[in-house]
Amino acid sequence: MFTITDIVSDIDRGCAVHNLNEDKFSYRVIFYINENGMGTRCHIDTTYEGLRADLENIIRENLTLTNTVSVAQTTVLKDGKCIRLQSRPYAFSLEEYFSQIYGKGRRKRVPYGRYALNAT
C-alpha cells in the first residue's frame, strides 16, 4: 500500500535527476478514477508547496468503496519539453486498505503483533 509520502519522495528524486529547482515550476498531476472497468483521466496543476495537499485531496475526494484512484504521472515543462518526475504510477484502493487492516494483505504476518509477550 502506498502513501502520499511515497509519491512526493519519488517526485523529489525525479527533480534531483533532472536538476530542477522544485519551487520554480508548475506541476501537472495526471490521475485516473477507475470504476467498473472504465477509467476517467483527470489532471490538476499545482505548485511544489501545494503538491502534498493536492495529492491528499485527489485521494480524499475521489476514492470510494466502488472505485480506485491511480496517480499516473507528475510532469513539469522545462525548456518546452515535458519532463516526467514519477518513476511509476501509484494506485489507491480501499479494498487493499481494508485487507491490510484485517491482516489479509500481501504480507504473511501482521507486523504490529510480532513483539507481543504472553502475560501469563
C-alpha positions in Angstrom: 0.0 0.0 0.0 1.3 3.4 -0.9 1.2 6.7 0.9 1.4 10.3 -0.3 4.9 10.5 1.1 5.9 7.7 -1.3 4.7 9.9 -4.3 6.3 13.1 -3.0 9.6 11.3 -2.4 9.5 9.8 -5.9 8.8 13.3 -7.4 11.8 14.7 -5.3 14.1 12.1 -6.8 12.8 13.0 -10.3 13.6 16.7 -9.6 17.1 15.8 -8.5 17.7 13.6 -11.5 16.7 16.4 -13.9 18.5 19.1 -11.8 15.3 21.1 -11.1 14.7 23.7 -8.5 11.3 22.5 -7.1 9.9 25.9 -6.4 10.4 27.3 -9.9 7.9 25.1 -11.8 4.3 24.4 -12.1 3.4 20.7 -11.7 0.7 18.8 -13.6 -0.6 15.7 -11.7 -2.3 13.3 -14.0 -4.6 10.8 -12.3 -7.3 8.3 -13.2 -10.5 7.4 -11.5 -11.4 3.8 -12.3 -14.8 2.4 -11.8 -16.5 -0.7 -13.4 -13.6 -1.1 -15.9 -13.9 2.4 -17.1 -11.1 5.0 -16.4 -11.6 8.7 -16.4 -8.5 10.8 -17.0 -8.2 13.9 -14.9 -5.4 16.4 -14.1 -4.6 19.3 -11.8 -1.9 21.9 -11.9 -0.2 22.8 -8.7 2.9 24.3 -7.1 5.5 22.4 -5.1 4.2 24.0 -1.9 0.7 22.7 -2.6 1.7 19.3 -4.0 1.1 17.2 -0.9 -2.2 18.9 -0.1 -3.4 18.5 -3.7 -2.4 14.8 -3.8 -4.3 14.2 -0.5 -7.4 16.0 -1.9 -7.3 13.8 -5.1 -7.4 10.7 -2.9 -9.9 12.0 -0.4 -12.4 13.4 -2.9 -12.3 10.6 -5.4 -11.6 7.3 -3.7 -14.7 5.3 -2.7 -15.7 1.7 -2.0 -16.6 1.2 -5.6 -13.7 2.8 -7.4 -9.9 3.2 -7.4 -7.6 6.1 -7.9 -4.3 5.9 -9.7 -1.8 8.8 -9.7 -0.3 8.1 -13.1 2.2 10.9 -13.6 3.5 14.2 -12.4 5.2 16.4 -15.0 6.8 19.8 -15.5 7.6 21.8 -18.5 11.3 22.7 -18.8 12.6 24.4 -21.9 9.4 23.5 -23.8 9.8 19.8 -23.0 7.5 17.7 -20.8 9.6 16.0 -18.1 8.1 13.1 -16.2 9.0 13.0 -12.5 7.4 9.9 -11.2 9.2 6.5 -11.8 5.9 4.6 -11.7 2.1 5.1 -11.2 0.6 4.8 -7.7 -2.7 3.1 -7.2 -5.0 3.6 -4.2 -7.8 1.2 -3.3 -10.0 0.9 -0.2 -10.1 -2.9 -0.8 -6.3 -3.1 -0.3 -6.5 -0.8 2.7 -9.2 -2.9 4.5 -7.3 -6.1 3.6 -4.2 -4.8 5.4 -6.2 -3.8 8.4 -7.7 -7.3 8.7 -4.3 -8.9 8.1 -5.2 -10.3 4.7 -2.7 -8.2 2.7 0.3 -9.3 0.8 2.3 -9.8 3.9 2.0 -13.2 5.5 2.3 -11.8 9.1 0.8 -8.7 10.6 3.9 -6.7 11.9 2.2 -5.0 14.8 1.8 -8.3 16.7 5.3 -9.5 16.3 6.7 -8.5 19.7 3.7 -9.1 21.9 4.6 -11.2 25.0 2.4 -13.6 26.8 1.4 -12.0 30.1 0.6 -15.3 31.8 
